[in-house]
Amino acid sequence: MSTEELSASDSEAVFAGAGERWAPVGAVASPESESGSGSAGQPRQRGSSSATDEEMAAKLRKMEDEQDLLNSSLLALTSHFAQVQFRLKQIVHAQSEEKERMLAELEEFAFRGCPHVVGCRAQDAKQLENSSEREKRERLEAQREKQKDLIFQLKTQLDDLERFAYQEGSYDSLPQSVVMERQKVIIDELIKKLDVNLNEDIGNLTPEELRQRVDAAIAQIVNPARVKEQLVEQLKTQIRDLEMFINFIQGTQTCTV
């Protein structure tokens, strides 16, 4: 193509676009052009946004789990520290001969681990579901041991609090552990007297079955005593009748003489 033809085509293009005003250099494109050009990349933007939402949701769940763990750990630490303060107050008000023992108990308690009060989280449940049968048993056994330790520590803390409140006079009733200890003494004595064994299967019996066993054991003691009482009453009645008969005979003989 010659130079004249190139200049002619350029001039035609200039005249053809003379009716349209060009935008300045660096100006923002119109919304129509943006929508037209962006329609081609729209599927990729949607895919990336959904992936971003999933990542944000996963991060949010992780942060919530960490927040729960932090709150639980803070609660356990605060409770443990409060128990240390409580035991120190007990030692201050205790007798001199008891302080050494209480200090040793405080030292043992202070270096004991804090109970883990967080339950089974969703992440742990999913991990447990994906584990093998052996791992499931091991995890469940470990969880049971933690629950036992937690129950024991909570019972100990409650017993200490009740005892201290009762000693200070701010709690009218006896501590629950003291009441159960005295009730156990009474029950053990009754078991010995009644000759009944309830320790083997007491956990498998209903309250009605326990009541029936106790009634049967009491009947074995009470019924023979009642039979003896009835026999004694019958003998007394026969003796009185015999005395009356003897007196009657003696009176008859006296009248005859």
MIPASE-73656 format. One line per field, with one value per residue (C-alpha): x, y, z; residue in one letter; residue number from 1. Coordinates in nm, 2 decimals. Last residue first. Layout:
# residues N
east	X:... .
north	Y:... .
up	Z:... .
type	A:... .
seq	NUM:... .
# end
This chain:
# residues 257
east	-6.66:-6.86:-6.82:-6.45:-6.42:-6.61:-6.39:-6.08:-6.21:-6.30:-5.96:-5.79:-6.01:-5.93:-5.56:-5.58:-5.76:-5.49:-5.22:-5.39:-5.42:-5.05:-4.95:-5.16:-5.00:-4.65:-4.73:-4.85:-4.54:-4.32:-4.50:-4.45:-4.08:-4.06:-4.24:-4.02:-3.68:-3.76:-4.01:-3.74:-3.54:-3.85:-3.93:-3.57:-3.59:-3.92:-3.80:-3.49:-3.72:-3.94:-3.64:-3.52:-3.23:-2.93:-2.71:-2.77:-2.65:-2.35:-2.38:-2.73:-2.65:-2.91:-2.84:-3.10:-2.86:-2.56:-2.75:-2.90:-2.56:-2.43:-2.73:-2.68:-2.31:-2.39:-2.64:-2.36:-2.12:-2.40:-2.48:-2.11:-2.06:-2.37:-2.24:-2.47:-2.74:-2.74:-2.47:-2.33:-2.20:-1.83:-1.79:-2.09:-1.95:-1.61:-1.76:-1.99:-1.70:-1.47:-1.75:-1.82:-1.45:-1.41:-1.72:-1.59:-1.25:-1.41:-1.64:-1.36:-1.13:-1.41:-1.48:-1.12:-1.11:-1.42:-1.26:-0.95:-1.17:-1.36:-1.04:-0.89:-1.21:-1.23:-0.86:-0.92:-1.23:-1.05:-1.08:-1.29:-1.58:-1.35:-1.21:-1.56:-1.65:-1.34:-1.41:-1.77:-1.66:-1.68:-1.72:-1.49:-1.45:-1.08:-1.00:-0.70:-0.39:-0.28:0.02:-0.20:-0.40:-0.09:0.04:-0.29:-0.31:0.03:-0.07:-0.39:-0.19:0.06:-0.22:-0.42:-0.22:-0.23:-0.61:-0.76:-0.87:-0.56:-0.56:-0.92:-0.84:-0.56:-0.80:-1.03:-0.75:-0.63:-0.99:-1.03:-0.71:-0.85:-1.18:-1.01:-0.79:-1.09:-1.29:-0.99:-0.94:-1.31:-1.31:-0.99:-1.13:-1.45:-1.26:-1.04:-1.35:-1.51:-1.18:-1.18:-1.54:-1.47:-1.16:-1.37:-1.64:-1.39:-1.24:-1.58:-1.66:-1.33:-1.41:-1.75:-1.60:-1.34:-1.61:-1.83:-1.53:-1.45:-1.81:-1.81:-1.50:-1.68:-1.96:-1.69:-1.62:-1.98:-2.06:-1.76:-1.84:-2.19:-2.07:-1.85:-1.47:-1.29:-1.07:-0.69:-0.66:-0.96:-1.27:-1.31:-1.60:-1.80:-1.92:-1.57:-1.53:-1.59:-1.39:-1.09:-1.12:-1.15:-0.83:-0.65:-0.76:-0.64:-0.30:-0.25:-0.35:-0.12:0.17:0.13:0.00 .
north	-8.02:-7.99:-7.61:-7.64:-7.89:-7.66:-7.37:-7.57:-7.68:-7.33:-7.20:-7.47:-7.38:-7.01:-7.09:-7.31:-7.03:-6.78:-7.02:-7.08:-6.70:-6.65:-6.93:-6.78:-6.44:-6.59:-6.77:-6.44:-6.26:-6.54:-6.52:-6.14:-6.18:-6.44:-6.19:-5.88:-6.02:-6.19:-5.92:-5.65:-5.84:-5.87:-5.50:-5.40:-5.62:-5.47:-5.12:-5.18:-5.33:-5.02:-4.78:-4.97:-5.21:-5.22:-4.98:-5.17:-5.49:-5.58:-5.34:-5.44:-5.73:-5.80:-5.93:-5.69:-5.58:-5.55:-5.37:-5.14:-5.06:-4.98:-4.76:-4.56:-4.51:-4.42:-4.16:-4.00:-3.98:-3.85:-3.57:-3.48:-3.47:-3.25:-2.99:-2.95:-2.69:-2.34:-2.19:-1.84:-1.97:-1.94:-2.31:-2.39:-2.16:-2.33:-2.68:-2.58:-2.42:-2.72:-2.96:-2.76:-2.75:-3.13:-3.20:-2.99:-3.16:-3.51:-3.42:-3.27:-3.57:-3.81:-3.60:-3.61:-3.99:-4.02:-3.81:-4.03:-4.34:-4.18:-4.09:-4.43:-4.60:-4.38:-4.43:-4.81:-4.78:-4.57:-4.19:-3.99:-3.96:-3.85:-3.58:-3.46:-3.47:-3.28:-3.01:-2.99:-2.94:-3.21:-3.03:-2.76:-2.78:-2.88:-2.90:-2.70:-2.91:-2.97:-2.76:-2.54:-2.84:-3.03:-2.71:-2.64:-2.99:-2.95:-2.61:-2.77:-3.03:-2.78:-2.55:-2.81:-2.79:-2.41:-2.39:-2.26:-1.91:-1.82:-2.17:-2.13:-1.79:-1.96:-2.23:-1.97:-1.79:-2.11:-2.19:-1.85:-1.92:-2.25:-2.09:-1.81:-2.06:-2.27:-1.97:-1.84:-2.18:-2.19:-1.84:-1.91:-2.24:-2.08:-1.80:-2.05:-2.23:-1.91:-1.81:-2.15:-2.11:-1.76:-1.88:-2.15:-1.90:-1.66:-1.94:-2.04:-1.69:-1.65:-1.96:-1.82:-1.49:-1.66:-1.85:-1.55:-1.35:-1.63:-1.64:-1.26:-1.23:-1.21:-0.98:-0.74:-0.59:-0.52:-0.40:-0.18:-0.05:0.04:0.19:0.44:0.42:0.64:0.91:0.87:1.04:1.25:1.08:1.10:1.29:1.12:1.31:1.34:0.96:0.90:1.21:1.08:0.74:0.88:1.09:0.78:0.58:0.87:0.90:0.52:0.53:0.82:0.65:0.34:0.00 .
up	15.41:15.08:15.07:15.11:14.83:14.59:14.68:14.61:14.28:14.18:14.29:14.08:13.78:13.82:13.84:13.53:13.34:13.44:13.33:13.00:12.94:13.03:12.79:12.51:12.58:12.57:12.24:12.09:12.20:12.06:11.73:11.72:11.79:11.51:11.27:11.36:11.27:10.94:10.87:10.88:10.61:10.39:10.44:10.34:10.03:9.93:9.98:9.76:9.49:9.50:9.48:9.17:9.19:8.96:9.16:9.48:9.32:9.54:9.83:9.94:10.16:10.43:10.79:10.94:11.22:11.00:10.72:10.99:11.12:10.77:10.70:11.01:10.94:10.58:10.70:10.91:10.61:10.39:10.63:10.67:10.29:10.25:10.49:10.79:10.75:10.88:10.65:10.75:11.08:10.99:11.05:10.82:10.55:10.57:10.55:10.26:10.06:10.12:10.01:9.69:9.60:9.66:9.46:9.17:9.18:9.18:8.89:8.69:8.75:8.65:8.33:8.24:8.28:8.07:7.79:7.80:7.76:7.48:7.30:7.34:7.23:6.92:6.84:6.85:6.63:6.37:6.35:6.11:6.35:6.63:6.41:6.33:6.70:6.79:6.54:6.66:7.01:7.28:7.61:7.76:8.14:8.16:8.53:8.64:8.71:9.06:9.19:9.41:9.54:9.67:9.83:9.98:10.13:10.28:10.42:10.57:10.75:10.89:10.99:11.19:11.51:11.52:11.48:11.16:11.08:10.87:10.71:10.60:10.44:10.25:10.14:9.99:9.81:9.66:9.56:9.40:9.19:9.07:8.98:8.79:8.60:8.51:8.39:8.19:8.03:7.94:7.79:7.59:7.46:7.36:7.18:7.01:6.89:6.77:6.59:6.41:6.31:6.17:5.98:5.82:5.73:5.59:5.38:5.25:5.16:4.97:4.77:4.69:4.58:4.36:4.18:4.14:3.99:3.75:3.63:3.57:3.35:3.02:3.15:3.27:2.93:2.85:3.20:3.20:2.85:2.96:3.29:3.09:3.12:3.37:3.22:3.20:2.85:2.78:2.63:2.25:2.10:1.83:1.52:1.38:1.40:1.03:0.94:1.13:0.98:0.63:0.69:0.81:0.50:0.27:0.44:0.40:0.03:-0.05:0.12:-0.10:0.00 .
type	V:T:C:T:Q:T:G:Q:I:F:N:I:F:M:E:L:D:R:I:Q:T:K:L:Q:E:V:L:Q:E:K:V:R:A:P:N:V:I:Q:A:I:A:A:D:V:R:Q:R:L:E:E:P:T:L:N:G:I:D:E:N:L:N:V:D:L:K:K:I:L:E:D:I:I:V:K:Q:R:E:M:V:V:S:Q:P:L:S:D:Y:S:G:E:Q:Y:A:F:R:E:L:D:D:L:Q:T:K:L:Q:F:I:L:D:K:Q:K:E:R:Q:A:E:L:R:E:R:K:E:R:E:S:S:N:E:L:Q:K:A:D:Q:A:R:C:G:V:V:H:P:C:G:R:F:A:F:E:E:L:E:A:L:M:R:E:K:E:E:S:Q:A:H:V:I:Q:K:L:R:F:Q:V:Q:A:F:H:S:T:L:A:L:L:S:S:N:L:L:D:Q:E:D:E:M:K:R:L:K:A:A:M:E:E:D:T:A:S:S:S:G:R:Q:R:P:Q:G:A:S:G:S:G:S:E:S:E:P:S:A:V:A:G:V:P:A:W:R:E:G:A:G:A:F:V:A:E:S:D:S:A:S:L:E:E:T:S:M .
seq	257:256:255:254:253:252:251:250:249:248:247:246:245:244:243:242:241:240:239:238:237:236:235:234:233:232:231:230:229:228:227:226:225:224:223:222:221:220:219:218:217:216:215:214:213:212:211:210:209:208:207:206:205:204:203:202:201:200:199:198:197:196:195:194:193:192:191:190:189:188:187:186:185:184:183:182:181:180:179:178:177:176:175:174:173:172:171:170:169:168:167:166:165:164:163:162:161:160:159:158:157:156:155:154:153:152:151:150:149:148:147:146:145:144:143:142:141:140:139:138:137:136:135:134:133:132:131:130:129:128:127:126:125:124:123:122:121:120:119:118:117:116:115:114:113:112:111:110:109:108:107:106:105:104:103:102:101:100:99:98:97:96:95:94:93:92:91:90:89:88:87:86:85:84:83:82:81:80:79:78:77:76:75:74:73:72:71:70:69:68:67:66:65:64:63:62:61:60:59:58:57:56:55:54:53:52:51:50:49:48:47:46:45:44:43:42:41:40:39:38:37:36:35:34:33:32:31:30:29:28:27:26:25:24:23:22:21:20:19:18:17:16:15:14:13:12:11:10:9:8:7:6:5:4:3:2:1 .
# end
